[in-house]
Amino acid sequence: TVALVYGGLCHYINHILPGVSIPDGPRPHKIQRHPEWTPGTRLLSSKHTSMQYAQAQESHTWTTEQRFANTCLKFTGEPAGRDVWMEQPNKQSKKKKHWVDEKLVQEWASGGRPWGFDPSVNPNSADQIFRAQMIRSYLEENGVPEVLKDAASKKSKKDTKPPTVQDALKRAVQFYGMLQTADGHWSGDYGGPMFLMPGLIVVWY
């Protein structure tokens, strides 16, 4: 009896009810909105952008000042893990403890690619602006880490190649340590992992 009921239900759903996922025809008209970017390479230097990254408590403070000023509204909840981009043309930077070679910042932030990016070609910066800001802030506060001094020298790439696997791992850990935010996570402009990760975990288990 159960099998007959189940079979009848499946037949009704699959053959009698209208489909809900049958693809329709093409869109009757193209999307009217098209982003327009002035062609040209945007550099990663703080002198060429007024956009600043803020995370955790600093992001709450910025949003409160910009959005909730002169109101009774305020943020609640845990600020850890929250990050925003805001335009801060008059933001005063902290006093620098160390001189920073901006060419070095550009090179490390670009990951071997040409410096900067052109949004008219691809509006995604591949996190280059974020990495430049994080690396610059770290170097201003701490100077060039000991394990990266060879890589930061003016020698050729052949001369700065790590001599051992252990040295390469130390450099990698130090580099990604510069990109780690104060609350412990690694930020990125791509939100895919936030919805891809649950599916990956479900498949694993």
Beta strands, then each sheet from edge to edge (+ up, - down):
strand 1: 51-55
strand 2: 83-87
sheet 1: 1+ 2-
end
